[in-house]
Every structure is written in C-alpha cells, then in structure tokens.
Amino acid sequence: MASANTSLDHWRKAQDITSLSSIFLNNLGDRNELWVKPVLKTIKINIDAASFEQENSYGYGMVARDHLGSPLHFPSEVVEAMGIKEALSWIKANHWKGVTIESDSMLAVQAIHSTQLMTYVFGLVVNDCRILLSSLSDVYLRFVRRSANRVVHYVARHARSLTGRSILGPSIPRDL
C-alpha cells in the first residue's frame, strides 16, 4: 500500500507541469517527458532511485546508452569498481566511521590497493576509489570469497529483473 501511494504521488508530481517548470524555468515545452536518443557520438545516462521508508530500504539503477539507443556494457571489474566507489561515496556523505567494505572482486580490490597507474574506464574508477578511500578514516576495503558475499550477490543478480521492486529481507532465501 505504501509503495502504491508513493508511486501515485510521484506520478501526480510528474503530471504537474507547473511544479517541474517552477524548478527549471527554461524547460517549458522541452518535451522532457519522452526519452530521446543521444546525438551522434555521445552517451546518455539515465538514473533513477526509489526509497521505501516503511520497509527501510532503497533501490537505484543506471542505464548508459549510445546514439543508437543501445545499452553500453562494461566488463564486470568496471561494474564492481563502480559499486565500491558508490559505497565509498555514501560513507563519505554520511560521515560513517568503522566501516568495512567487502567485495568478491579480487581484481577491483587489488587495483584499488595498488599504486599502479591504469587507463581506460576501469583505471578512472579505481583512481576515484583510491581518492575517496584515502579521504576516509577508519574505513577498510577487503576481498572476500563469493561464499562470504552471497547475500549481495543474490541482490545484484535479481535487481536487474525487479522493475519497481525492492528486495526485502524476507524475500532473500534463508540459506543465504
């Protein structure tokens, strides 16, 4: 019921042209209600998030597409490093201390802990992680085997098929 009310509230706000245009005065009539492919040789990234206060949970997603509208795919190590970067950003924004981040990506963890310069997207994300991690005190990043990371692996695998849903504690199999 809470999720339905939240969805209805978001839908109503999205239909109210004056509420959107009062925030962005230059957007009147710009057709932001329809997704449009990015122009040639550019990338468009769409981001959305949902917060479920009563369930004390949240979810977010991101899709990057090229000028044909085709989703961009990144190697798993890049996606793992992006997840670590996001976790580090949250830790910094919330001023958390005494935090251990565990990842089952040995490559990402080792790359972040190393001093080797890297290029391409992976290297850029790793460098951002290094900067964030060095700015935090009492925060640790360590590698764990997938068997120790099963719950988050389950969430990651199922998140892509759960449009508009969150994965709640009772939804996760007990053996995890």
C-alpha positions in Angstrom: 0.0 0.0 0.0 2.8 2.4 0.9 4.6 1.6 -2.4 1.4 2.3 -4.3 0.9 5.6 -2.5 4.5 6.6 -3.2 4.1 5.7 -6.9 0.8 7.6 -7.2 2.4 10.6 -5.5 5.4 10.5 -7.9 3.0 10.1 -10.9 0.9 13.1 -9.8 4.0 15.3 -9.4 5.3 14.1 -12.8 2.0 15.2 -14.4 2.1 18.6 -12.9 3.9 20.7 -15.5 4.0 23.8 -13.3 5.8 22.0 -10.5 8.6 20.9 -12.8 8.8 24.2 -14.7 9.0 26.1 -11.5 12.2 24.3 -10.7 13.6 24.6 -14.2 12.1 27.8 -15.7 13.8 27.2 -19.1 12.3 23.8 -19.6 8.8 24.8 -20.6 7.7 22.8 -23.6 11.1 21.0 -24.0 9.4 17.5 -24.1 11.3 16.1 -21.1 8.5 13.6 -20.6 9.8 11.5 -23.5 13.1 9.7 -23.7 15.1 10.7 -26.7 18.3 9.0 -28.1 21.5 10.9 -27.5 23.0 12.7 -30.5 25.7 11.0 -32.6 29.0 10.2 -30.8 27.5 10.9 -27.4 26.2 8.8 -24.5 23.2 9.4 -22.4 23.0 8.0 -18.9 19.6 7.8 -17.1 19.5 7.4 -13.4 16.6 6.8 -11.0 16.2 5.8 -7.4 13.4 4.8 -5.1 13.2 5.0 -1.3 10.8 2.8 0.7 10.7 4.4 4.1 8.4 1.9 5.7 10.5 -1.0 4.6 13.7 0.8 5.5 15.1 0.0 2.0 16.0 1.7 -1.2 17.0 0.9 -4.8 18.7 2.7 -7.6 19.6 2.0 -11.2 21.5 3.4 -14.1 21.4 2.7 -17.8 24.0 4.1 -20.2 23.1 4.2 -24.0 24.8 5.2 -27.1 23.5 7.3 -30.0 21.6 4.3 -31.3 19.8 3.8 -28.0 21.7 0.6 -27.3 22.8 -0.1 -23.8 26.5 0.1 -23.1 28.0 -2.9 -21.4 31.1 -2.7 -19.1 33.3 -5.5 -18.0 32.4 -6.9 -14.6 35.6 -5.5 -13.0 34.4 -1.9 -14.0 31.0 -2.5 -12.6 32.4 -3.9 -9.4 34.7 -0.9 -9.0 31.7 1.4 -9.6 29.8 -0.3 -6.8 32.8 0.2 -4.5 33.0 3.8 -5.5 29.3 4.3 -4.7 29.7 2.7 -1.3 32.7 4.9 -0.6 30.7 8.0 -1.6 27.9 7.0 0.7 30.3 6.5 3.6 31.8 9.9 3.0 28.4 11.7 2.6 27.2 10.2 5.8 30.4 10.7 7.8 30.4 7.0 8.7 33.4 5.6 10.7 34.3 2.0 11.5 33.2 0.7 8.1 34.5 -2.4 6.3 33.6 -2.8 2.6 33.8 -6.4 1.4 33.9 -7.3 -2.3 34.2 -10.6 -4.1 36.1 -8.9 -6.9 39.8 -9.6 -6.1 40.8 -7.6 -9.2 39.0 -4.4 -8.1 40.2 -4.7 -4.5 43.8 -5.3 -5.5 43.7 -2.5 -8.1 42.4 0.0 -5.6 45.0 -1.0 -3.0 47.9 -0.9 -5.6 49.7 2.2 -6.7 49.9 1.2 -10.4 48.5 3.8 -12.8 45.8 2.4 -15.0 43.9 3.8 -18.0 40.5 3.2 -19.6 37.3 3.3 -17.6 38.5 0.8 -15.0 41.5 2.9 -14.2 39.5 6.1 -13.9 37.0 4.4 -11.5 39.8 2.8 -9.5 41.6 6.2 -9.1 38.3 7.7 -7.9 38.1 4.9 -5.3 41.6 5.5 -4.2 41.0 9.2 -3.6 37.8 8.5 -1.7 39.3 5.8 0.4 42.3 7.9 1.3 40.0 10.7 2.4 38.2 8.5 4.9 39.4 7.4 8.3 38.6 4.0 9.8 37.2 2.7 6.6 38.6 -0.6 5.1 38.2 -2.4 1.8 38.9 -6.1 1.6 38.4 -9.0 -0.6 36.1 -11.9 0.4 35.2 -15.0 -1.5 31.8 -15.1 -3.1 30.6 -17.6 -0.4 31.1 -14.8 2.2 29.3 -12.3 -0.1 26.3 -14.4 -1.1 23.5 -12.0 0.0 24.8 -9.1 -2.0 25.5 -11.4 -5.0 21.8 -12.6 -4.8 20.6 -9.0 -4.7 22.8 -7.9 -7.6 21.7 -10.9 -9.7 18.0 -10.3 -9.0 18.0 -6.5 -9.1 18.0 -6.4 -12.9 14.7 -8.3 -13.1 12.9 -6.4 -10.4 11.5 -3.3 -12.1 9.9 -1.1 -9.5 10.5 -3.5 -6.6 12.9 -3.7 -3.7 14.4 -6.9 -2.4 13.4 -7.1 1.3 14.9 -9.3 4.0 12.0 -11.8 3.8 12.5 -12.1 0.0 16.0 -13.4 0.4 16.3 -17.1 0.9 17.1 -18.1 4.5 20.1 -20.2 3.4 21.9 -17.0 2.3 
